[in-house]
Every structure is written in C-alpha cells, then in structure tokens.
Amino acid sequence: MESGCPLTLSPGKLAQGGRIEIEKNQKKRIASVKCLTRDGWHYPGVDLDLFRKPKRKKAVSSSGGGPYRITRRGLELVRSELDNR
C-alpha cells in the first residue's frame, strides 16, 4: 500500500466513532496500536509513533482501561472554521 504520501491518523475518523485499541507488554507500556473505524474496519498504517502525536495534544484519551477515543479537545482541533473548509 505504498502511495507516496504519508498516512496520518485522522482525528476525523475518530470523531465519527472510531477508536484506538492498544496492547501493553509485561512492563505495562504500550507495545502495539490498532485503529478501528466505527464500522469495525482496521485502519492500516497506524503505528506507535503516529499514535503519540494526538495523545500528546490530548486529542485522544482512554477511560476505565477502554479503547482510546476522541476528546472534546480533539473535536475542537478538527472543527472547521471559515477559512479552512
């Protein structure tokens, strides 16, 4: 699936009901990341480095040990404005 352009983890996909599932290793650190759409399809190309960017911006969070979902902050980041529709 080489297209020449880098794949980005779209907060828009998460805003539409997607989720990020993680697997932790024995040291309780994140070992692998899998992004799923709201329909249950696997979103390819998402790795740990790509996951860290929205997590660092607090655009996604996990509660109660569940999958990562978009936060209110994340929704604000993807909201359209007059100059970038």
Phi and psi in radians as a Rosetta constraint file:
Dihedral C 1 N 2 CA 2 C 2 CIRCULARHARMONIC -1.469 0.35
Dihedral N 2 CA 2 C 2 N 3 CIRCULARHARMONIC 2.036 0.35
Dihedral C 2 N 3 CA 3 C 3 CIRCULARHARMONIC -2.019 0.35
Dihedral N 3 CA 3 C 3 N 4 CIRCULARHARMONIC -0.098 0.35
Dihedral C 3 N 4 CA 4 C 4 CIRCULARHARMONIC 1.602 0.35
Dihedral N 4 CA 4 C 4 N 5 CIRCULARHARMONIC -0.397 0.35
Dihedral C 4 N 5 CA 5 C 5 CIRCULARHARMONIC -1.882 0.35
Dihedral N 5 CA 5 C 5 N 6 CIRCULARHARMONIC 2.490 0.35
Dihedral C 5 N 6 CA 6 C 6 CIRCULARHARMONIC -1.204 0.35
Dihedral N 6 CA 6 C 6 N 7 CIRCULARHARMONIC 2.486 0.35
Dihedral C 6 N 7 CA 7 C 7 CIRCULARHARMONIC -1.453 0.35
Dihedral N 7 CA 7 C 7 N 8 CIRCULARHARMONIC 2.388 0.35
Dihedral C 7 N 8 CA 8 C 8 CIRCULARHARMONIC -2.071 0.35
Dihedral N 8 CA 8 C 8 N 9 CIRCULARHARMONIC 2.596 0.35
Dihedral C 8 N 9 CA 9 C 9 CIRCULARHARMONIC -1.400 0.35
Dihedral N 9 CA 9 C 9 N 10 CIRCULARHARMONIC 1.879 0.35
Dihedral C 9 N 10 CA 10 C 10 CIRCULARHARMONIC -1.432 0.35
Dihedral N 10 CA 10 C 10 N 11 CIRCULARHARMONIC 2.042 0.35
Dihedral C 10 N 11 CA 11 C 11 CIRCULARHARMONIC -1.073 0.35
Dihedral N 11 CA 11 C 11 N 12 CIRCULARHARMONIC -0.405 0.35
Dihedral C 11 N 12 CA 12 C 12 CIRCULARHARMONIC -1.092 0.35
Dihedral N 12 CA 12 C 12 N 13 CIRCULARHARMONIC -0.662 0.35
Dihedral C 12 N 13 CA 13 C 13 CIRCULARHARMONIC -1.102 0.35
Dihedral N 13 CA 13 C 13 N 14 CIRCULARHARMONIC -0.705 0.35
Dihedral C 13 N 14 CA 14 C 14 CIRCULARHARMONIC -1.246 0.35
Dihedral N 14 CA 14 C 14 N 15 CIRCULARHARMONIC -0.608 0.35
Dihedral C 14 N 15 CA 15 C 15 CIRCULARHARMONIC -1.172 0.35
Dihedral N 15 CA 15 C 15 N 16 CIRCULARHARMONIC -0.416 0.35
Dihedral C 15 N 16 CA 16 C 16 CIRCULARHARMONIC -1.537 0.35
Dihedral N 16 CA 16 C 16 N 17 CIRCULARHARMONIC 0.138 0.35
Dihedral C 16 N 17 CA 17 C 17 CIRCULARHARMONIC 1.960 0.35
Dihedral N 17 CA 17 C 17 N 18 CIRCULARHARMONIC 0.155 0.35
Dihedral C 17 N 18 CA 18 C 18 CIRCULARHARMONIC -1.308 0.35
Dihedral N 18 CA 18 C 18 N 19 CIRCULARHARMONIC 3.018 0.35
Dihedral C 18 N 19 CA 19 C 19 CIRCULARHARMONIC -2.603 0.35
Dihedral N 19 CA 19 C 19 N 20 CIRCULARHARMONIC 2.783 0.35
Dihedral C 19 N 20 CA 20 C 20 CIRCULARHARMONIC -2.027 0.35
Dihedral N 20 CA 20 C 20 N 21 CIRCULARHARMONIC 2.103 0.35
Dihedral C 20 N 21 CA 21 C 21 CIRCULARHARMONIC -1.800 0.35
Dihedral N 21 CA 21 C 21 N 22 CIRCULARHARMONIC 2.440 0.35
Dihedral C 21 N 22 CA 22 C 22 CIRCULARHARMONIC -2.122 0.35
Dihedral N 22 CA 22 C 22 N 23 CIRCULARHARMONIC 2.734 0.35
Dihedral C 22 N 23 CA 23 C 23 CIRCULARHARMONIC -2.122 0.35
Dihedral N 23 CA 23 C 23 N 24 CIRCULARHARMONIC 2.369 0.35
Dihedral C 23 N 24 CA 24 C 24 CIRCULARHARMONIC -1.869 0.35
Dihedral N 24 CA 24 C 24 N 25 CIRCULARHARMONIC 2.647 0.35
Dihedral C 24 N 25 CA 25 C 25 CIRCULARHARMONIC -1.545 0.35
Dihedral N 25 CA 25 C 25 N 26 CIRCULARHARMONIC -2.999 0.35
Dihedral C 25 N 26 CA 26 C 26 CIRCULARHARMONIC -1.164 0.35
Dihedral N 26 CA 26 C 26 N 27 CIRCULARHARMONIC -0.407 0.35
Dihedral C 26 N 27 CA 27 C 27 CIRCULARHARMONIC -1.530 0.35
Dihedral N 27 CA 27 C 27 N 28 CIRCULARHARMONIC 0.164 0.35
Dihedral C 27 N 28 CA 28 C 28 CIRCULARHARMONIC 1.147 0.35
Dihedral N 28 CA 28 C 28 N 29 CIRCULARHARMONIC 0.445 0.35
Dihedral C 28 N 29 CA 29 C 29 CIRCULARHARMONIC -1.792 0.35
Dihedral N 29 CA 29 C 29 N 30 CIRCULARHARMONIC 2.656 0.35
Dihedral C 29 N 30 CA 30 C 30 CIRCULARHARMONIC -1.165 0.35
Dihedral N 30 CA 30 C 30 N 31 CIRCULARHARMONIC 2.157 0.35
Dihedral C 30 N 31 CA 31 C 31 CIRCULARHARMONIC -1.773 0.35
Dihedral N 31 CA 31 C 31 N 32 CIRCULARHARMONIC -0.709 0.35
Dihedral C 31 N 32 CA 32 C 32 CIRCULARHARMONIC -2.561 0.35
Dihedral N 32 CA 32 C 32 N 33 CIRCULARHARMONIC 2.750 0.35
Dihedral C 32 N 33 CA 33 C 33 CIRCULARHARMONIC -2.267 0.35
Dihedral N 33 CA 33 C 33 N 34 CIRCULARHARMONIC 2.425 0.35
Dihedral C 33 N 34 CA 34 C 34 CIRCULARHARMONIC -2.388 0.35
Dihedral N 34 CA 34 C 34 N 35 CIRCULARHARMONIC 2.211 0.35
Dihedral C 34 N 35 CA 35 C 35 CIRCULARHARMONIC -1.792 0.35
Dihedral N 35 CA 35 C 35 N 36 CIRCULARHARMONIC 2.273 0.35
Dihedral C 35 N 36 CA 36 C 36 CIRCULARHARMONIC -2.114 0.35
Dihedral N 36 CA 36 C 36 N 37 CIRCULARHARMONIC 2.460 0.35
Dihedral C 36 N 37 CA 37 C 37 CIRCULARHARMONIC -1.377 0.35
Dihedral N 37 CA 37 C 37 N 38 CIRCULARHARMONIC 3.030 0.35
Dihedral C 37 N 38 CA 38 C 38 CIRCULARHARMONIC -1.152 0.35
Dihedral N 38 CA 38 C 38 N 39 CIRCULARHARMONIC -0.367 0.35
Dihedral C 38 N 39 CA 39 C 39 CIRCULARHARMONIC -1.515 0.35
Dihedral N 39 CA 39 C 39 N 40 CIRCULARHARMONIC -0.059 0.35
Dihedral C 39 N 40 CA 40 C 40 CIRCULARHARMONIC 1.635 0.35
Dihedral N 40 CA 40 C 40 N 41 CIRCULARHARMONIC 0.084 0.35
Dihedral C 40 N 41 CA 41 C 41 CIRCULARHARMONIC -1.368 0.35
Dihedral N 41 CA 41 C 41 N 42 CIRCULARHARMONIC 2.478 0.35
Dihedral C 41 N 42 CA 42 C 42 CIRCULARHARMONIC -1.366 0.35
Dihedral N 42 CA 42 C 42 N 43 CIRCULARHARMONIC 2.238 0.35
Dihedral C 42 N 43 CA 43 C 43 CIRCULARHARMONIC -1.609 0.35
Dihedral N 43 CA 43 C 43 N 44 CIRCULARHARMONIC 1.892 0.35
Dihedral C 43 N 44 CA 44 C 44 CIRCULARHARMONIC -1.272 0.35
Dihedral N 44 CA 44 C 44 N 45 CIRCULARHARMONIC 2.766 0.35
Dihedral C 44 N 45 CA 45 C 45 CIRCULARHARMONIC 1.508 0.35
Dihedral N 45 CA 45 C 45 N 46 CIRCULARHARMONIC 0.023 0.35
Dihedral C 45 N 46 CA 46 C 46 CIRCULARHARMONIC -1.520 0.35
Dihedral N 46 CA 46 C 46 N 47 CIRCULARHARMONIC 2.102 0.35
Dihedral C 46 N 47 CA 47 C 47 CIRCULARHARMONIC -2.155 0.35
Dihedral N 47 CA 47 C 47 N 48 CIRCULARHARMONIC -3.079 0.35
Dihedral C 47 N 48 CA 48 C 48 CIRCULARHARMONIC -1.109 0.35
Dihedral N 48 CA 48 C 48 N 49 CIRCULARHARMONIC -0.688 0.35
Dihedral C 48 N 49 CA 49 C 49 CIRCULARHARMONIC -1.141 0.35
Dihedral N 49 CA 49 C 49 N 50 CIRCULARHARMONIC -0.686 0.35
Dihedral C 49 N 50 CA 50 C 50 CIRCULARHARMONIC -1.219 0.35
Dihedral N 50 CA 50 C 50 N 51 CIRCULARHARMONIC -0.533 0.35
Dihedral C 50 N 51 CA 51 C 51 CIRCULARHARMONIC -1.245 0.35
Dihedral N 51 CA 51 C 51 N 52 CIRCULARHARMONIC -0.565 0.35
Dihedral C 51 N 52 CA 52 C 52 CIRCULARHARMONIC -1.160 0.35
Dihedral N 52 CA 52 C 52 N 53 CIRCULARHARMONIC -0.521 0.35
Dihedral C 52 N 53 CA 53 C 53 CIRCULARHARMONIC -1.091 0.35
Dihedral N 53 CA 53 C 53 N 54 CIRCULARHARMONIC -0.952 0.35
Dihedral C 53 N 54 CA 54 C 54 CIRCULARHARMONIC -1.184 0.35
Dihedral N 54 CA 54 C 54 N 55 CIRCULARHARMONIC -0.490 0.35
Dihedral C 54 N 55 CA 55 C 55 CIRCULARHARMONIC -1.185 0.35
Dihedral N 55 CA 55 C 55 N 56 CIRCULARHARMONIC -0.696 0.35
Dihedral C 55 N 56 CA 56 C 56 CIRCULARHARMONIC -1.152 0.35
Dihedral N 56 CA 56 C 56 N 57 CIRCULARHARMONIC -0.585 0.35
Dihedral C 56 N 57 CA 57 C 57 CIRCULARHARMONIC -1.452 0.35
Dihedral N 57 CA 57 C 57 N 58 CIRCULARHARMONIC 0.019 0.35
Dihedral C 57 N 58 CA 58 C 58 CIRCULARHARMONIC 1.042 0.35
Dihedral N 58 CA 58 C 58 N 59 CIRCULARHARMONIC 0.604 0.35
Dihedral C 58 N 59 CA 59 C 59 CIRCULARHARMONIC -1.499 0.35
Dihedral N 59 CA 59 C 59 N 60 CIRCULARHARMONIC -0.345 0.35
Dihedral C 59 N 60 CA 60 C 60 CIRCULARHARMONIC -2.299 0.35
Dihedral N 60 CA 60 C 60 N 61 CIRCULARHARMONIC 2.649 0.35
Dihedral C 60 N 61 CA 61 C 61 CIRCULARHARMONIC -2.698 0.35
Dihedral N 61 CA 61 C 61 N 62 CIRCULARHARMONIC 2.847 0.35
Dihedral C 61 N 62 CA 62 C 62 CIRCULARHARMONIC -2.059 0.35
Dihedral N 62 CA 62 C 62 N 63 CIRCULARHARMONIC 2.495 0.35
Dihedral C 62 N 63 CA 63 C 63 CIRCULARHARMONIC -2.284 0.35
Dihedral N 63 CA 63 C 63 N 64 CIRCULARHARMONIC 2.355 0.35
Dihedral C 63 N 64 CA 64 C 64 CIRCULARHARMONIC 1.147 0.35
Dihedral N 64 CA 64 C 64 N 65 CIRCULARHARMONIC 0.479 0.35
Dihedral C 64 N 65 CA 65 C 65 CIRCULARHARMONIC 1.323 0.35
Dihedral N 65 CA 65 C 65 N 66 CIRCULARHARMONIC 0.159 0.35
Dihedral C 65 N 66 CA 66 C 66 CIRCULARHARMONIC -1.446 0.35
Dihedral N 66 CA 66 C 66 N 67 CIRCULARHARMONIC -3.068 0.35
Dihedral C 66 N 67 CA 67 C 67 CIRCULARHARMONIC -1.202 0.35
Dihedral N 67 CA 67 C 67 N 68 CIRCULARHARMONIC 2.749 0.35
Dihedral C 67 N 68 CA 68 C 68 CIRCULARHARMONIC -1.282 0.35
Dihedral N 68 CA 68 C 68 N 69 CIRCULARHARMONIC 2.358 0.35
Dihedral C 68 N 69 CA 69 C 69 CIRCULARHARMONIC -2.293 0.35
Dihedral N 69 CA 69 C 69 N 70 CIRCULARHARMONIC 2.843 0.35
Dihedral C 69 N 70 CA 70 C 70 CIRCULARHARMONIC -1.200 0.35
Dihedral N 70 CA 70 C 70 N 71 CIRCULARHARMONIC 2.517 0.35
Dihedral C 70 N 71 CA 71 C 71 CIRCULARHARMONIC -1.759 0.35
Dihedral N 71 CA 71 C 71 N 72 CIRCULARHARMONIC 3.067 0.35
Dihedral C 71 N 72 CA 72 C 72 CIRCULARHARMONIC -1.058 0.35
Dihedral N 72 CA 72 C 72 N 73 CIRCULARHARMONIC -0.662 0.35
Dihedral C 72 N 73 CA 73 C 73 CIRCULARHARMONIC -1.066 0.35
Dihedral N 73 CA 73 C 73 N 74 CIRCULARHARMONIC -0.731 0.35
Dihedral C 73 N 74 CA 74 C 74 CIRCULARHARMONIC -1.121 0.35
Dihedral N 74 CA 74 C 74 N 75 CIRCULARHARMONIC -0.667 0.35
Dihedral C 74 N 75 CA 75 C 75 CIRCULARHARMONIC -1.146 0.35
Dihedral N 75 CA 75 C 75 N 76 CIRCULARHARMONIC -0.636 0.35
Dihedral C 75 N 76 CA 76 C 76 CIRCULARHARMONIC -1.142 0.35
Dihedral N 76 CA 76 C 76 N 77 CIRCULARHARMONIC -0.625 0.35
Dihedral C 76 N 77 CA 77 C 77 CIRCULARHARMONIC -1.198 0.35
Dihedral N 77 CA 77 C 77 N 78 CIRCULARHARMONIC -0.510 0.35
Dihedral C 77 N 78 CA 78 C 78 CIRCULARHARMONIC -1.744 0.35
Dihedral N 78 CA 78 C 78 N 79 CIRCULARHARMONIC -0.031 0.35
Dihedral C 78 N 79 CA 79 C 79 CIRCULARHARMONIC -1.168 0.35
Dihedral N 79 CA 79 C 79 N 80 CIRCULARHARMONIC 2.399 0.35
Dihedral C 79 N 80 CA 80 C 80 CIRCULARHARMONIC -1.343 0.35
Dihedral N 80 CA 80 C 80 N 81 CIRCULARHARMONIC 2.663 0.35
Dihedral C 80 N 81 CA 81 C 81 CIRCULARHARMONIC -2.172 0.35
Dihedral N 81 CA 81 C 81 N 82 CIRCULARHARMONIC 2.969 0.35
Dihedral C 81 N 82 CA 82 C 82 CIRCULARHARMONIC -1.022 0.35
Dihedral N 82 CA 82 C 82 N 83 CIRCULARHARMONIC -0.620 0.35
Dihedral C 82 N 83 CA 83 C 83 CIRCULARHARMONIC -1.589 0.35
Dihedral N 83 CA 83 C 83 N 84 CIRCULARHARMONIC -0.052 0.35
Dihedral C 83 N 84 CA 84 C 84 CIRCULARHARMONIC -2.355 0.35
Dihedral N 84 CA 84 C 84 N 85 CIRCULARHARMONIC 0.741 0.35
